[in-house]
Amino acid sequence: MSDPLILGIETSCDETGVAVLSGNRVLSSVLATQVEEHARFGGILPEIAARAHVEAIRPLVHQALNQAAIHHDDLDAVAVTRGPGLVGALAVGYAYGKTMAWTLGKPLIGVDHMEGHLFAPLLDHSEYEPPAVVVLVSGGHSMIVHMRAWGDYRVMGQTLDDAAGEAFDKLARFMGLGYPGGPAIDLYATGGDPDAIAFPRPMRDRPYDFSFSGLKTSVVTFLEKAKTNNNVPPLEDVCASIQEAIVDSIVNKTFNAVETTGVEIVAGGGGVIAVCGRNFRKKPIDGALTCCFRVHRCAPTMVP
C-alpha cells in the first residue's frame, strides 16, 4: 500500500503555508509571508493577516500541487490547522480546506497547531521517536511536552504570559529594531557578548513553566536607567544578553523535564527553535526549525 497523499494548509498566524506530502516525504512546500504588511505596525494585525490569507491561499494551493506534480483528484485527504492561532486567520484556511475536501469527496483532517510542531521533527530526523521530551517554541506559544507514545502526551510546562516569540517581538519593538523581533535580535546578538548583562532567568521556582513578561520589564528598566545615566551598552551586547536569558531558560527547563522523565530523545519544533537549537548542542543548526538528538547519560548528571 502506497503512502497517502495529503495536502496540508497552515494559516494560524502571519504566514500562509501549503504543502503536499506522501507519508513523511515532502513533495512540495510553499509559503507566503506577511512580514512587510505587519512590519510598519510593529506587530501582527489580525484583520490584515486574515485578508492576506484570503489573497494567498488559492494560488499557493495550485502552486503546491503543480510543484508536487499531483492532481487534486489524487489526494487522499486535506489537512488544515484548526488552532490555536488567530481566529480570523484560522477561519480562512479551515473554510478553504473544508470546501476543497467536500468538493473532492476526501476526508478533512483538523490539525492542532502545536501538535504539528511536535510531529515536525519527523520530517528531518529519522531517529525521532517516543518516549521523548519535546520543547515547542513558536511566536505565540512555548511549552514542554513529554511524549510517551505517538498521540500520548503530557504537557509538563508552558508559558504563563508572554511566549518566547512575543518577548523577542516586544523587546525588538522597544529597541527600534523592527518586526519580526526574533531574527532582528539574533542578527545583532551574533556580534555581542551574551554574558555582558545578567538579565534574570524567570520562574526558577517552577521547573517547567515559562514566564517572559518579567524579563521584558527588566530589560526595559535597565535600558531606561542606562539611557538616563548616559551609559547605554552596545546594542550587540544587549541583544546577545536578552537572547541568552530567554534561550537559557528554555534549555534549562527542557533538561529539567529530561531529568524527571528519564527519556533519551530530546526534540524541538517552532520558529524560535532555530535560536534555541544552538544552545541545546552548543553548535549552530543552520537555522533549522526542528532539532532532535539523543542524551548521553553520565551518572549522576546528564550532558547533551
Secondary structure, DSSP 8 states (H G I E B T S, - for coil): ----EEEEEE-SSSEEEEEEEETTEEEEEEEEE-HHHHHTTTS--HHHHHHHHHHHHHHHHHHHHHHHT--GGG-SEEEEEEESS-HHHHHHHHHHHHHHHHHHT--EEEEEHHHHHHHTHHHH-TT--SSEEEEEE-SS-EEEEEEEETTEEEEEEEBSSS-HHHHHHHHHHHTT--SSHHHHHHHHHTTS-TTSS------TTSSS-B--HHHHHHHHHHHHHHHHTT----HHHHHHHHHHHHHHHHHHHHHHHHHHH--SEEEEESTTHHHHHHHHHTS--TT-SEEEEE-EEETTEEE-
